[in-house]
Structures are given as C-alpha cells and as structure tokens.
C-alpha cells in the first residue's frame, strides 16, 4: 500500500462527508466508514463515498452468533469493501464463518481491545490482566480462525507483529505529535505505529476537524 492512511469519516451529513473526502483524497489511501456513518446514511451513503474512487473500510464490528455474522458478511458483498471488522470476542467459530462468507479480496480483521479502554476498564468487565495480554490472546484466536489480521492500538502492534509476521494490522486511535488524545487512552503517533508494523493507520479527528483538512492530511503523510 503506497499510503496507509484511512480517513475515519464520522461525519453526520453526507454532502460535507463527500466534500471532505474530495479535499483530502490525494493524501490518504482509503476511507473508513463506521457505525455513525452507516446508521445515518446506509447503502446510499456507502456507494456515494465509493464514487470518490478510494478503497472502503467498513468498520461495522460484527459480533453475533456465527450464522448471523456470516449472513451479514454476505449482505455487504455489494459494497465491495477492502476491509471489514468483526469482534474477536465473538469467538473462533464466528470469526471462521465471517471469513468464509466474506467477498474475495475483502480483508477480515478482528477488533481486539478498543483504544478507548485500558486495564482498569478490562477489570470492570471481568477480564483480568494487562491490555497487552488481552490483545495477544485475541490476536492468537483470530490467527487460528484464519482471519487476515486484527485491530489493535499502536502500543501493541509491534508485539503482535513479532508473533504474526504476515498479519494485516489496523491501528486506530492515532494522534500526531502534540495532538490531544480526546476519548482515546492508548495512543501513539502515526509514524510510531507504522514503524512498529501497522498496515493501516486509521485517522479521524486530527484530519476531519482540522482548520485545513488537506494540509493536516498532507502533514501526517509527510511523516510516514
């Protein structure tokens, strides 16, 4: 991939979303559409963004019984997504069925631990141990299930890369040097994540909410 940056397009109105992609598309490698965008704009919105000519990452985080997830995966073939997410905590059978039902050419990656969580949050949900331990545990499960890779923070990607050398690693929660962390807890810079083995860098607010999104995207691209 010549440019690993995927813009997280969490914009509530469709026309401004399309305008934003047009402004920055020379400096990004793809567009990530998450739950906010998909619930607001549905099929029409996905197709409208796809017309911009960049690969689409559908970050829908499927997590249900295996049959339901497989059916959902088949239903999104029409979008021809480059990447789709499922939750690793859905278990091996769910991930196996998700991968089997995915369209040819679509990478299925498993969300391990959200970047808005830390070890204290894990404990509150009954999961004990460090973030690193939990991410590695779920990465091993995703690998065994035949998925293409995982989603993890930049703090864990290097560790997982050593164990899964040909994995495809999506890293969100990135902040340029000097940027605020917002609601993210486990953050690194885009360059650090890339150096540690990230395949895709998901960047949202530092670009989308910048005074000049194109300049912000170009500045981040220049650090890689």
C-alpha positions as CSV (number, residue, x, y, z in Angstrom):
1,X,0.0,0.0,0.0
2,X,1.5,3.3,-1.1
3,X,-0.4,5.3,1.5
4,X,-1.6,3.5,4.7
5,X,-3.8,6.4,5.9
6,X,-7.5,5.6,6.1
7,X,-9.7,8.6,7.0
8,X,-12.2,7.8,9.6
9,X,-15.3,9.5,8.1
10,X,-17.6,10.0,11.1
11,X,-19.5,12.9,9.6
12,X,-23.3,13.1,10.2
13,X,-24.2,14.9,6.9
14,X,-23.4,13.1,3.6
15,X,-22.6,16.1,1.4
16,X,-20.0,17.5,3.9
17,X,-18.6,14.0,4.1
18,X,-18.1,13.7,0.4
19,X,-16.6,17.2,0.3
20,X,-14.1,16.2,3.0
21,X,-13.0,13.1,1.1
22,X,-12.5,15.2,-2.1
23,X,-10.4,17.7,-0.2
24,X,-8.0,15.1,1.2
25,X,-8.1,12.1,-1.1
26,X,-4.7,13.0,-2.7
27,X,-3.1,12.4,0.8
28,X,-5.0,9.3,2.0
29,X,-5.1,5.7,0.9
30,X,-8.8,4.9,1.8
31,X,-11.9,5.8,3.8
32,X,-13.2,4.1,6.9
33,X,-16.9,4.2,7.4
34,X,-18.1,3.3,10.9
35,X,-21.3,2.8,12.7
36,X,-22.2,6.5,12.9
37,X,-21.9,6.9,9.1
38,X,-23.5,3.6,8.2
39,X,-26.5,4.2,10.5
40,X,-27.0,7.7,9.2
41,X,-26.6,7.1,5.5
42,X,-26.8,3.3,4.9
43,X,-26.3,1.8,1.5
44,X,-26.7,5.0,-0.4
45,X,-24.0,6.7,1.7
46,X,-21.5,3.9,1.2
47,X,-22.0,4.0,-2.6
48,X,-21.7,7.8,-2.7
49,X,-18.3,7.7,-0.8
50,X,-17.2,4.8,-3.0
51,X,-17.7,7.0,-6.1
52,X,-14.7,9.1,-4.8
53,X,-12.5,6.3,-6.0
54,X,-10.8,5.2,-2.8
55,X,-10.9,1.8,-1.1
56,X,-13.7,1.5,1.5
57,X,-13.1,0.1,5.0
58,X,-16.5,-0.9,6.6
59,X,-15.8,-0.8,10.3
60,X,-19.1,-2.4,11.5
61,X,-17.6,-4.6,14.2
62,X,-19.9,-7.6,13.7
63,X,-20.4,-9.5,16.9
64,X,-23.3,-12.1,17.0
65,X,-23.8,-15.8,16.6
66,X,-21.9,-17.3,13.7
67,X,-24.8,-17.7,11.4
68,X,-26.0,-14.1,11.8
69,X,-22.5,-12.7,11.2
70,X,-22.0,-14.9,8.1
71,X,-25.3,-13.6,6.7
72,X,-24.3,-10.0,7.5
73,X,-21.0,-10.5,5.8
74,X,-22.7,-11.8,2.7
75,X,-25.1,-8.9,2.7
76,X,-22.3,-6.4,2.4
77,X,-20.7,-8.0,-0.7
78,X,-22.5,-5.4,-2.8
79,X,-20.2,-2.7,-1.3
80,X,-17.0,-4.5,-2.3
81,X,-15.2,-3.4,0.9
82,X,-11.5,-3.6,1.1
83,X,-11.6,-4.3,4.9
84,X,-14.4,-5.4,7.3
85,X,-14.2,-5.7,11.1
86,X,-15.6,-8.3,13.5
87,X,-15.1,-8.6,17.2
88,X,-12.6,-11.2,18.2
89,X,-14.5,-11.7,21.4
90,X,-17.3,-13.3,19.3
91,X,-15.2,-16.4,19.3
92,X,-13.4,-18.7,16.8
93,X,-16.5,-20.2,15.2
94,X,-17.9,-16.7,14.5
95,X,-14.6,-15.5,13.0
96,X,-14.2,-18.6,10.8
97,X,-17.7,-18.2,9.4
98,X,-17.2,-14.4,8.9
99,X,-14.0,-15.1,6.9
100,X,-15.7,-17.9,4.9
101,X,-18.6,-15.6,4.0
102,X,-16.5,-12.6,3.1
103,X,-16.2,-11.5,-0.6
104,X,-13.0,-12.4,-2.4
105,X,-10.5,-9.6,-1.9
106,X,-12.0,-8.4,1.4
107,X,-9.7,-8.5,4.4
108,X,-11.5,-9.5,7.6
109,X,-9.8,-8.2,10.7
110,X,-10.8,-8.8,14.3
111,X,-11.1,-6.0,16.8
112,X,-9.2,-7.0,19.9
113,X,-9.4,-4.2,22.5
114,X,-10.9,-0.7,21.8
115,X,-8.4,2.1,22.1
116,X,-10.8,3.9,24.4
117,X,-10.2,1.2,27.1
118,X,-7.3,0.5,29.4
119,X,-6.5,-2.3,32.0
120,X,-9.0,-0.7,34.5
121,X,-11.8,-1.0,32.0
122,X,-10.9,-4.6,31.4
123,X,-11.1,-5.4,35.1
124,X,-14.5,-3.7,35.3
125,X,-15.8,-6.1,32.6
126,X,-14.4,-9.2,34.4
127,X,-11.2,-9.6,32.2
128,X,-8.0,-9.6,34.3
129,X,-4.5,-8.9,33.1
130,X,-2.9,-6.2,31.1
131,X,-4.0,-4.7,27.8
132,X,-1.1,-6.4,26.1
133,X,-2.1,-9.8,27.4
134,X,-5.7,-9.4,26.3
135,X,-4.7,-8.2,22.8
136,X,-2.3,-11.1,22.3
137,X,-4.8,-13.6,23.5
138,X,-7.4,-12.4,21.0
139,X,-4.8,-12.0,18.2
140,X,-3.9,-15.6,18.6
141,X,-7.5,-16.6,18.4
142,X,-8.1,-14.5,15.3
143,X,-5.0,-16.1,13.7
144,X,-6.2,-19.6,14.5
145,X,-9.6,-18.7,12.9
146,X,-7.9,-17.8,9.6
147,X,-8.6,-14.1,9.7
148,X,-6.3,-11.7,7.8
149,X,-5.3,-9.7,10.9
150,X,-6.5,-7.6,13.8
151,X,-7.3,-4.1,15.0
152,X,-5.2,-3.0,18.0
153,X,-3.6,0.1,19.4
154,X,-0.1,1.2,18.3
155,X,1.1,0.2,21.7
156,X,0.5,-3.5,21.0
157,X,1.1,-3.7,17.2
158,X,4.8,-4.3,17.5
159,X,4.3,-7.2,19.9
160,X,1.7,-8.9,17.7
161,X,3.7,-8.3,14.6
162,X,6.6,-10.4,16.1
163,X,4.2,-13.3,16.6
164,X,2.2,-13.0,13.4
165,X,4.7,-11.8,10.8
166,X,2.4,-11.8,7.8
167,X,-0.6,-10.4,9.6
168,X,-2.6,-7.3,8.5
169,X,-2.7,-4.8,11.3
170,X,-5.1,-1.9,11.5
171,X,-4.2,0.7,14.1
172,X,-6.8,3.4,15.2
173,X,-6.5,6.0,18.0
174,X,-3.6,7.8,16.4
175,X,-2.6,11.3,17.2
176,X,0.1,13.4,15.6
177,X,2.8,14.8,17.9
178,X,1.3,17.5,20.1
179,X,-2.3,16.5,19.4
180,X,-4.9,15.9,22.1
181,X,-6.0,12.4,22.9
182,X,-9.7,13.1,23.3
183,X,-11.5,9.9,24.4
184,X,-8.6,7.7,23.5
185,X,-6.4,6.1,26.2
186,X,-3.8,4.0,24.3
187,X,-2.4,6.3,21.6
188,X,0.8,6.7,19.6
189,X,1.8,8.8,16.6
190,X,1.1,7.6,13.1
191,X,4.8,7.3,12.4
192,X,5.4,5.2,15.5
193,X,2.5,2.8,14.6
194,X,3.9,2.4,11.1
195,X,7.4,1.8,12.3
196,X,6.0,-0.9,14.7
197,X,4.3,-2.8,11.9
198,X,0.9,-1.2,11.2
199,X,-0.6,-2.0,7.8
200,X,-3.4,0.6,8.0
201,X,-3.4,3.9,10.0
202,X,-6.9,5.0,10.9
203,X,-7.0,8.7,11.5
204,X,-10.2,10.8,12.1
205,X,-10.4,13.9,14.1
206,X,-6.8,15.2,13.5
207,X,-7.7,15.4,9.8
208,X,-11.5,15.8,9.8
209,X,-11.6,18.6,12.4
210,X,-8.5,20.5,11.3
211,X,-8.9,24.0,10.1
212,X,-7.4,22.8,6.8
213,X,-8.0,19.1,6.4
214,X,-5.9,18.7,3.3
215,X,-2.9,20.4,5.0
216,X,-3.4,18.2,8.0
217,X,-3.5,15.0,6.0
218,X,-0.5,16.1,3.9
219,X,1.5,16.8,7.1
220,X,0.7,13.4,8.5
221,X,1.5,11.7,5.2
222,X,4.9,13.5,5.2
223,X,5.9,11.9,8.5
224,X,5.5,8.3,7.3
